[in-house]
Amino acid sequence: MSTPTTRDRAAWSGADPDELVVPGAGAPSLTHLLPAAAAALGVDLDGGADAQDLLGLPAARRVCVVLVDGLGHLNLAERGGHAPFLRSLLASSQPLLSTFPSTTATAVAAFGTGRGPGATGMLGYTVRVPTTGRLGNLVSWTDMPRPEEWQPHPTVFERLVADGVRVTSVGPARFDGSGLTGAALRGAAYAPAEALGDRVDAVVRALREPGLTYLYWHDVDKTGHHHGWGSWQWGEALSELDSELGRLARSLPRDTLLVVTADHGMVDVDPARRRDVGTDPVLGAQVATTGGEPRALHLHVEPGADPEVVASRWRAELGDDAVVRTRDEAVDAGWFGPVEPRVLPVVGDVVVAMTGAATVVDSRTQTSASIALRGVHGSLTAREMLVPLLVLA
């Protein structure tokens, strides 16, 4: 099994989709994007000017950042025939690195705060809450503490507003005041809109005034989960997105910087390479709780169990289908960036990153519908980790 690596940003565009990568110090990533956008508006937030240089963003009076859930750089490159507008920007772009796990709650928190998951505590779809021992869900925010308690760092939106910058977030009404929004994206004025066309219209209205406007769109990810990113349905979802973003670009006021990115990519998995902790006596032995998701697992072992023994058992059982590390090994390898002491217990005693098209599920805590998803994400493969950075000035 290959060891996850980092390399020069320019080399990522031609990466093997199955190559394993981790965010490295100084590598352009989602944590740089909003600080760079702030610097483009003239506000330097703790190294934002360096991030602006790193990403090559020009100065502007208005910035629009679009985050498309599930639109990986390599997914877009391979299905670009459905997206002529985005494809026209892709040719001159270089990708960013997402987070580990490469999943929405983790990546959006890194995007929103400019800090890695080791600082935010947003370590997967689900996490074990140290104070209760229960499995909390970071997307629905069930069985979780208050968002500001779990993720106490100020967001970039909060810091921009404190500096007098007008910030507007455009998304579905149900996200206004949600736990995930409170943890990762608090501080902006919220403009609810449901259909993509309505969200584009709301962005154009917000950009009549200088400042930063953020637009979120989810349907590409939703379609990929149910049908796979290689499906015709995913191609249609991409086409709809491309058409509306092209209209957005044509409608922008002068002196507006448009940036399109994503939280993670996606892989289509093989049901024949799926294992279940809930029914497998080898993988389930001495594992009390599995957090994370089927491509990136946090194993919390039973009291008295040795994580080294559990990790060795999983390595032997999964072979080339996974990279298995103890907590200390994963932290030392930089999988989560610098890890704060309050976050360390949230990391699994054993951390598992799946490879190829393999998954490990846990039927004790996951629904049959979630187990059966065709397209998933969360691991360290280039297809999951690389996200686009598409810029139009």
Summary of the structure (lengths in Angstrom):
residues: 393
radius of gyration: 19.9
end to end distance: 42.1
largest distance: 63.1
contacts: 1454
relative contact order: 0.20
helix: 39%
strand: 21%
